[in-house]
Amino acid sequence: MKRVAVISAILEDPENAQSEFNQLVSRFKGIVKGRMGLPMADYGITVIVLTLVGDMDEINGLTGRIGKIDGVQVKTSISKKEV
């Protein structure tokens, strides 16, 4: 069953991580329903929030891959309700 999830990512080194992050997210475009990015140049970081609808394997797969990008911190919240 599918669930709604929110992935929040902080790119601590956006100049080096942004391209890899974008390429990865584009590979999961089937489950990505929304994206909001907030560049925070004054702090040298970028905050990105993704809203997903997918099964647990897809959600965890994307979260795990994002977490492997150097300079990126990631957290995921997943609904208990199946959709």
N, C-alpha and C positions, 0 to 999 in steps of 0.2 A: 504494500500500500504506500501511497505517497503522503508526504508531510510538507508543511510549510516550514521553511528555515530562513534565518537571517545570519549572514556571515558578515562580521565586521573585521576589517583589516586595517592595520596601521603600517604604512610604508615608511619606515624610518630612514630609508635612503631612496627616495622616489626616482631620482635620476637613473639609478642603476636597476631598480626593481620594476618600474612601471611597464616597460615593454614586455618582459616575461609574464608579469601579472596579467596584462591585457590579452596576450596570446593564449594563456591558460583559460581565462574566463570565456574567451570566444569559442574554445573547444567544448564548453559546457553550455552553449547558448540555448539549447533545448530546455534546460531547467531554470535558466536565469529569467526571472520575470521583471526585475527592476534593478537599477543600479544608481547609486548616488555617490559622487565623489566630492570631496572637500579639500582642495589644496590649501595647506597652511604654511605658505612660504616663510612667514615670520619665524616659524618653529622648525623649518626644514623637514616637514613630514607631510604626508597626504593620508587622509582617512577615506576609506571606501567601504560602503555598505551594499551588500547584495541581498536581494530577496529571491528565494528559490522555491520551486515546487518540484519535488522529486522523491525517489525512494531513498532509503537510508544509505545504500551503497553509493549512489550518485552524490549525495550530499557529503558523506564522509570522504569520498574520493576527491572531490574538489577541495574540501577543507584541508585534507592531508597534503595535497600538492601545493596549495597556497602556502602552507606552513613550512615547506621545504625551500621556498625562495629566500635567499639571503636578505636580511634587513626587513623582513615582513613579520609582524605579529598578527595572529589570527585567532578569533573566537567565534563559535557558532552556537546559536540558540535554535532548538528544533521543537516544533509544536508536538504536544502529546496526541492531539486529535489527528486522526487519519482523514485525508481528503480524497 
